[in-house]
Amino acid sequence: MTDAPAPLRERKRAAMLEQLERTAVELAAEHGYEKVTVEMICEACMTSPRTFYNYLGSKEAAILGPATPFAREEQVHRFIHEPGPDILIDFLSMVIDSLTENAVDPVLSQLRQRVIYTTPELSAKRLALDGALERQYRDVIIERFRAAGRDEATDAELDDEAHMVIALTRGVLTYTAAKWYEPGFDRSVRELIEESIDLVRSVLRPGS
């Protein structure tokens, strides 16, 4: 059974949002973030500033794009209360599932990242957002430790272990993104991610 298509109004809104974001990113990549104005974006999209602000609120939001999704409640519950033998694999799977539930355009994503990390104010904003997300995930990892009977009061390494799981996951995501951006990449994101997770399993295997 296939999902029913979204209502026409919803599809039109999604298409306009994508057009505004894509145009903003492309203009910023070509001219520089500081030189791009909302009026330039609207002229290229043949729409009004009022529409732009209704959809996005600011030029910064158009470039940064949607917030990185946090894992759904059922994913978090499974990670905490249905643990597998390796916390890193479990955490990677949870985070990656939340990141890949919606299709992402690799060309737009790569262009967006280039603009963000060559614009100091945007880079600082992205780092702040990522830091807040990682703090949320740190709390989830600590909850898993607690569910397993460990406690910060008697185990001083809990916080360090949580931060290490997040740091290792960040490294795997960086590796995966680099592969995804390679010219000629022709596999699905899900295939690439499964390969990355298998590679982590190989590295963690005793005797490796």
N, C-alpha and C positions, 0 to 999 in steps of 0.2 A: 504494500500500500504506500503510495507516494504522498508527500505532504501537499496540502492544498496551496495554490499560489496566494501570495499576500494580496490584500485588496489594492486596487489601482492607485488610490490616494497614497497608500503606504509605499508602494513601489516608486511612485513619482517623487515622493519626499526623499527616499533613499538615493535615487538617481541624481537629484539636485545636490544633495549633500556630498556625494562622491565627486560630482563635477566641480563643486566649489573647492573641496579639499585638494583634488588633483591639480586644478588650475593654480591654486595658491602655492602649492609645492613646486610646480614646474616654473612658475614665474620667479619664486625665490631662488631656485637653483640657477636660473639664468641671469638674474639681475642682482641677487643678494637680498637677504631678508629685509634689511633696513630700507631699501629702495622701493620695495613693493608696497602698494597701498591697497586698501579695501576697494577703492574706486577702480584701480587697475584690474583687480580680480573680477569685479562685477561687470566691467566692460567686456572682458574676455568671455564671460559666461552669459552675457546679454541679460543680466538681471539687475535688480536694484540693491543699494546698500541696505535698505530695510530688510529685504529677503535674506541677505548675507547675515546680518546680525540676528535675525530670528532663528537661523539655522545654527550658527556657530558662536556668535557672541563677540569674537575677537579674531584678529589676524593670527595671534599666537595660537589660539585653539585650532585654527585651520591647518597650521603647520604641524603642531604636535600630534594631531589626530586623536582618535578615541582613546580613552583611558585603557591601560592594560588590564584585562579582566582578571578578577580574583576568582579562585576556584568556587564552584557552586557548593551549596551546603551539603548535598549528598556526597560530593567528592571529598570534602573535608572530613565528613563523618567516616567514610570508608578508610581514609588515610589514618585517622586516629584509632578507630576501633576494630579495623580488620587488617592489621599489619601483615605484610609479607616478611620474608627473611632479611630483606635489605632496605633500610630506611631511605637510602639515596635513590634506589630504583623506584620505590613507592612515591617519593616526593617528586622526582622527575616526571613520572607518569601523570600524577595529578596536575602539576603545573602545565605540562605540555598539552594535556587534554583541554584545559581551560583556554589555552592560547590558540588552539586550532579548531575550535568549534565553529568559527566563522572564516570564510575564505578570505585570503589576503593576497593582494597583487604584489608579486616580488619586485617588479620594476618600480612601482610607486613607493613601496616600503624602503627600498634601497635609496631612492632619491630623497625620501623624507629623512632618513637617518643622516645622509650626507649634509643636508641643510641644517638639521638640528645640531650636529656635532661640529659644525664650522661656524656656528653662531653662539657666542658665549652665553647670552641671556637664555636662549632656548636650551642649551646644554645643561645649564644650572637648573632650569625648571624640570627637565627630564630626570636629572639625577635626584632631585628632591622627590619627585613622584615615585621613582623606582625605589628610593629609600623607604618611603612610607609603605609601599607594597611589601617590601622585604620585612619590615617590622611586623606587619600583619602575619606573614608566613612564619616568622620566627615564633610568634605566639602559638600558631597551630602545631609546630614541631614540638614545642615545650608541652603542649597538651597531650601529644602522643606519648612523650616520655612519662608524664604523670599517669596516663592510663595504664602504662606498663609497670607502675609502682615506683618510679623514680621521682625524686623530689629535690628542688633547688637547695633546700636547707641542709641536705645531707650529701648532695652530689654537686660539687662546685663546677664540674665540667659541662653541665647541661647547656648553659648558654653558649659556651664555646662550640660545642658539638652542633647546636642549632645553626649558628653562624657558618660553620664549616659546610654543612649540608647545603645551605643557600649559596655559598661561594662556589662550591663544586657544580651546582646546578647552573649557575650563571656561566661558568666555563663551558659546560656542555651546550647551552643555548647559543653562546658565541660561536662555538665550533659548527653547530648545525646551521646557523644563519650564514656563515661564510660558505658552506657547501651549497646552500640554497641560492646564493647570489652568483655562484660560478657560471660563466657563460656556457650555454648549451645544456644546463640542468633540465632534464625532461621527465623527472619522476614526480610523484605526488609528495606533498609535504609530509603526509602520514608515513609514507615509505621511508623517507629520509630520517624522520624522527625515530622510527622503530629500529633502523640501522644504528643510529646514535646510541640508543638505549642498549642494544645488543653489544655494541662496542664497550660501553661502560661495564656491562656484565663480564665481558672478557677480561677487562683490566682488573676487576675486583675478584675474579676467580682465583682461588688458592693455587699457588704455584706459578702465577703469571709473572 
